[in-house]
């Protein structure tokens, strides 16, 4: 699977975990130069508290376009150490 925004490859892996229709990529598959930590958080009742990254390509910022669960609840332990995408980031095979 590949995560692409503005024609730029953000992450690529054959080892994604699909939860609620979202592909969670291993954190080590991220091309870190395109990510900036965000202070934004959200809470899922069964997964826990999500943290976010802004995605930056050619100076353009896609705010909170990637998320991860630093300490997921037991029901979502399979996504620990993984990141997912939205807000226009295309995830394709």
PyMOL CGO cylinders between C-alpha atoms (Angstrom):
from pymol import cmd
from pymol.cgo import CYLINDER

trace = [
    CYLINDER, 0.00, 0.00, 0.00, 1.05, 3.56, -0.68, 0.3, 1, 1, 1, 1, 1, 1,
    CYLINDER, 1.05, 3.56, -0.68, -0.03, 6.85, 0.91, 0.3, 1, 1, 1, 1, 1, 1,
    CYLINDER, -0.03, 6.85, 0.91, 0.30, 9.79, -1.53, 0.3, 1, 1, 1, 1, 1, 1,
    CYLINDER, 0.30, 9.79, -1.53, -0.54, 13.49, -1.28, 0.3, 1, 1, 1, 1, 1, 1,
    CYLINDER, -0.54, 13.49, -1.28, 0.13, 16.08, -3.98, 0.3, 1, 1, 1, 1, 1, 1,
    CYLINDER, 0.13, 16.08, -3.98, 1.96, 13.40, -5.98, 0.3, 1, 1, 1, 1, 1, 1,
    CYLINDER, 1.96, 13.40, -5.98, 4.41, 12.76, -3.14, 0.3, 1, 1, 1, 1, 1, 1,
    CYLINDER, 4.41, 12.76, -3.14, 4.88, 9.35, -1.54, 0.3, 1, 1, 1, 1, 1, 1,
    CYLINDER, 4.88, 9.35, -1.54, 4.37, 9.70, 2.23, 0.3, 1, 1, 1, 1, 1, 1,
    CYLINDER, 4.37, 9.70, 2.23, 4.49, 6.03, 3.24, 0.3, 1, 1, 1, 1, 1, 1,
    CYLINDER, 4.49, 6.03, 3.24, 4.70, 2.63, 1.58, 0.3, 1, 1, 1, 1, 1, 1,
    CYLINDER, 4.70, 2.63, 1.58, 4.33, -0.86, 3.03, 0.3, 1, 1, 1, 1, 1, 1,
    CYLINDER, 4.33, -0.86, 3.03, 3.07, -4.36, 2.27, 0.3, 1, 1, 1, 1, 1, 1,
    CYLINDER, 3.07, -4.36, 2.27, 2.26, -4.68, 5.98, 0.3, 1, 1, 1, 1, 1, 1,
    CYLINDER, 2.26, -4.68, 5.98, -0.78, -2.53, 6.75, 0.3, 1, 1, 1, 1, 1, 1,
    CYLINDER, -0.78, -2.53, 6.75, -3.52, -3.30, 9.26, 0.3, 1, 1, 1, 1, 1, 1,
    CYLINDER, -3.52, -3.30, 9.26, -7.05, -2.31, 8.22, 0.3, 1, 1, 1, 1, 1, 1,
    CYLINDER, -7.05, -2.31, 8.22, -9.33, -1.00, 10.98, 0.3, 1, 1, 1, 1, 1, 1,
    CYLINDER, -9.33, -1.00, 10.98, -12.67, 0.65, 10.20, 0.3, 1, 1, 1, 1, 1, 1,
    CYLINDER, -12.67, 0.65, 10.20, -11.65, 0.90, 6.53, 0.3, 1, 1, 1, 1, 1, 1,
    CYLINDER, -11.65, 0.90, 6.53, -8.38, 2.73, 7.26, 0.3, 1, 1, 1, 1, 1, 1,
    CYLINDER, -8.38, 2.73, 7.26, -4.98, 1.27, 6.43, 0.3, 1, 1, 1, 1, 1, 1,
    CYLINDER, -4.98, 1.27, 6.43, -2.55, 1.69, 9.31, 0.3, 1, 1, 1, 1, 1, 1,
    CYLINDER, -2.55, 1.69, 9.31, 1.04, 1.77, 8.05, 0.3, 1, 1, 1, 1, 1, 1,
    CYLINDER, 1.04, 1.77, 8.05, 4.06, 0.82, 10.17, 0.3, 1, 1, 1, 1, 1, 1,
    CYLINDER, 4.06, 0.82, 10.17, 5.61, 4.02, 11.55, 0.3, 1, 1, 1, 1, 1, 1,
    CYLINDER, 5.61, 4.02, 11.55, 8.97, 3.06, 10.04, 0.3, 1, 1, 1, 1, 1, 1,
    CYLINDER, 8.97, 3.06, 10.04, 7.41, 3.20, 6.55, 0.3, 1, 1, 1, 1, 1, 1,
    CYLINDER, 7.41, 3.20, 6.55, 6.78, 6.95, 6.88, 0.3, 1, 1, 1, 1, 1, 1,
    CYLINDER, 6.78, 6.95, 6.88, 8.98, 9.38, 4.96, 0.3, 1, 1, 1, 1, 1, 1,
    CYLINDER, 8.98, 9.38, 4.96, 9.48, 11.56, 8.02, 0.3, 1, 1, 1, 1, 1, 1,
    CYLINDER, 9.48, 11.56, 8.02, 10.60, 14.65, 6.15, 0.3, 1, 1, 1, 1, 1, 1,
    CYLINDER, 10.60, 14.65, 6.15, 6.94, 15.24, 5.17, 0.3, 1, 1, 1, 1, 1, 1,
    CYLINDER, 6.94, 15.24, 5.17, 5.52, 15.09, 8.70, 0.3, 1, 1, 1, 1, 1, 1,
    CYLINDER, 5.52, 15.09, 8.70, 5.30, 17.58, 11.55, 0.3, 1, 1, 1, 1, 1, 1,
    CYLINDER, 5.30, 17.58, 11.55, 3.88, 16.68, 14.96, 0.3, 1, 1, 1, 1, 1, 1,
    CYLINDER, 3.88, 16.68, 14.96, 0.58, 18.36, 15.79, 0.3, 1, 1, 1, 1, 1, 1,
    CYLINDER, 0.58, 18.36, 15.79, -0.80, 19.08, 19.24, 0.3, 1, 1, 1, 1, 1, 1,
    CYLINDER, -0.80, 19.08, 19.24, -4.27, 18.00, 18.07, 0.3, 1, 1, 1, 1, 1, 1,
    CYLINDER, -4.27, 18.00, 18.07, -5.80, 14.93, 19.71, 0.3, 1, 1, 1, 1, 1, 1,
    CYLINDER, -5.80, 14.93, 19.71, -9.10, 13.07, 19.51, 0.3, 1, 1, 1, 1, 1, 1,
    CYLINDER, -9.10, 13.07, 19.51, -10.62, 10.24, 21.51, 0.3, 1, 1, 1, 1, 1, 1,
    CYLINDER, -10.62, 10.24, 21.51, -12.14, 6.99, 20.27, 0.3, 1, 1, 1, 1, 1, 1,
    CYLINDER, -12.14, 6.99, 20.27, -14.08, 5.00, 22.90, 0.3, 1, 1, 1, 1, 1, 1,
    CYLINDER, -14.08, 5.00, 22.90, -12.51, 1.67, 21.92, 0.3, 1, 1, 1, 1, 1, 1,
    CYLINDER, -12.51, 1.67, 21.92, -9.13, 2.68, 20.45, 0.3, 1, 1, 1, 1, 1, 1,
    CYLINDER, -9.13, 2.68, 20.45, -8.08, 5.40, 22.87, 0.3, 1, 1, 1, 1, 1, 1,
    CYLINDER, -8.08, 5.40, 22.87, -6.56, 8.85, 22.34, 0.3, 1, 1, 1, 1, 1, 1,
    CYLINDER, -6.56, 8.85, 22.34, -5.21, 9.64, 18.87, 0.3, 1, 1, 1, 1, 1, 1,
    CYLINDER, -5.21, 9.64, 18.87, -2.37, 12.04, 18.14, 0.3, 1, 1, 1, 1, 1, 1,
    CYLINDER, -2.37, 12.04, 18.14, -1.86, 13.70, 14.77, 0.3, 1, 1, 1, 1, 1, 1,
    CYLINDER, -1.86, 13.70, 14.77, 0.73, 14.82, 12.25, 0.3, 1, 1, 1, 1, 1, 1,
    CYLINDER, 0.73, 14.82, 12.25, 0.46, 17.63, 9.75, 0.3, 1, 1, 1, 1, 1, 1,
    CYLINDER, 0.46, 17.63, 9.75, 1.66, 16.63, 6.29, 0.3, 1, 1, 1, 1, 1, 1,
    CYLINDER, 1.66, 16.63, 6.29, 3.83, 19.17, 4.45, 0.3, 1, 1, 1, 1, 1, 1,
    CYLINDER, 3.83, 19.17, 4.45, 4.65, 18.93, 0.74, 0.3, 1, 1, 1, 1, 1, 1,
    CYLINDER, 4.65, 18.93, 0.74, 6.31, 21.77, -1.18, 0.3, 1, 1, 1, 1, 1, 1,
    CYLINDER, 6.31, 21.77, -1.18, 5.43, 24.19, 1.61, 0.3, 1, 1, 1, 1, 1, 1,
    CYLINDER, 5.43, 24.19, 1.61, 1.73, 23.28, 1.52, 0.3, 1, 1, 1, 1, 1, 1,
    CYLINDER, 1.73, 23.28, 1.52, 0.32, 22.02, 4.83, 0.3, 1, 1, 1, 1, 1, 1,
    CYLINDER, 0.32, 22.02, 4.83, -2.40, 19.38, 5.16, 0.3, 1, 1, 1, 1, 1, 1,
    CYLINDER, -2.40, 19.38, 5.16, -3.39, 19.88, 8.80, 0.3, 1, 1, 1, 1, 1, 1,
    CYLINDER, -3.39, 19.88, 8.80, -3.89, 16.77, 10.95, 0.3, 1, 1, 1, 1, 1, 1,
    CYLINDER, -3.89, 16.77, 10.95, -3.77, 14.54, 7.84, 0.3, 1, 1, 1, 1, 1, 1,
    CYLINDER, -3.77, 14.54, 7.84, -2.21, 11.56, 9.62, 0.3, 1, 1, 1, 1, 1, 1,
    CYLINDER, -2.21, 11.56, 9.62, -3.04, 10.03, 12.98, 0.3, 1, 1, 1, 1, 1, 1,
    CYLINDER, -3.04, 10.03, 12.98, -1.79, 7.35, 15.31, 0.3, 1, 1, 1, 1, 1, 1,
    CYLINDER, -1.79, 7.35, 15.31, -2.53, 5.93, 18.75, 0.3, 1, 1, 1, 1, 1, 1,
    CYLINDER, -2.53, 5.93, 18.75, 0.59, 6.16, 20.96, 0.3, 1, 1, 1, 1, 1, 1,
    CYLINDER, 0.59, 6.16, 20.96, -0.98, 3.95, 23.63, 0.3, 1, 1, 1, 1, 1, 1,
    CYLINDER, -0.98, 3.95, 23.63, -4.03, 2.24, 22.12, 0.3, 1, 1, 1, 1, 1, 1,
    CYLINDER, -4.03, 2.24, 22.12, -6.50, 0.42, 24.30, 0.3, 1, 1, 1, 1, 1, 1,
    CYLINDER, -6.50, 0.42, 24.30, -6.23, -3.38, 24.42, 0.3, 1, 1, 1, 1, 1, 1,
    CYLINDER, -6.23, -3.38, 24.42, -8.99, -3.81, 21.78, 0.3, 1, 1, 1, 1, 1, 1,
    CYLINDER, -8.99, -3.81, 21.78, -6.85, -1.87, 19.28, 0.3, 1, 1, 1, 1, 1, 1,
    CYLINDER, -6.85, -1.87, 19.28, -3.38, -3.08, 20.22, 0.3, 1, 1, 1, 1, 1, 1,
    CYLINDER, -3.38, -3.08, 20.22, -2.78, -4.21, 16.62, 0.3, 1, 1, 1, 1, 1, 1,
    CYLINDER, -2.78, -4.21, 16.62, -2.42, -0.56, 15.52, 0.3, 1, 1, 1, 1, 1, 1,
    CYLINDER, -2.42, -0.56, 15.52, 0.27, 0.36, 18.06, 0.3, 1, 1, 1, 1, 1, 1,
    CYLINDER, 0.27, 0.36, 18.06, 3.25, 1.82, 16.22, 0.3, 1, 1, 1, 1, 1, 1,
    CYLINDER, 3.25, 1.82, 16.22, 1.17, 2.51, 13.10, 0.3, 1, 1, 1, 1, 1, 1,
    CYLINDER, 1.17, 2.51, 13.10, -0.16, 5.59, 11.31, 0.3, 1, 1, 1, 1, 1, 1,
    CYLINDER, -0.16, 5.59, 11.31, -3.25, 6.17, 9.14, 0.3, 1, 1, 1, 1, 1, 1,
    CYLINDER, -3.25, 6.17, 9.14, -4.24, 8.94, 6.74, 0.3, 1, 1, 1, 1, 1, 1,
    CYLINDER, -4.24, 8.94, 6.74, -7.19, 11.05, 5.63, 0.3, 1, 1, 1, 1, 1, 1,
    CYLINDER, -7.19, 11.05, 5.63, -7.93, 14.63, 4.42, 0.3, 1, 1, 1, 1, 1, 1,
    CYLINDER, -7.93, 14.63, 4.42, -7.15, 13.96, 0.79, 0.3, 1, 1, 1, 1, 1, 1,
    CYLINDER, -7.15, 13.96, 0.79, -4.20, 11.61, 1.25, 0.3, 1, 1, 1, 1, 1, 1,
    CYLINDER, -4.20, 11.61, 1.25, -4.74, 8.84, -1.29, 0.3, 1, 1, 1, 1, 1, 1,
    CYLINDER, -4.74, 8.84, -1.29, -4.14, 5.29, -0.04, 0.3, 1, 1, 1, 1, 1, 1,
    CYLINDER, -4.14, 5.29, -0.04, -3.80, 2.80, -2.89, 0.3, 1, 1, 1, 1, 1, 1,
    CYLINDER, -3.80, 2.80, -2.89, -2.33, -0.60, -3.66, 0.3, 1, 1, 1, 1, 1, 1,
]
cmd.load_cgo(trace, "trace")
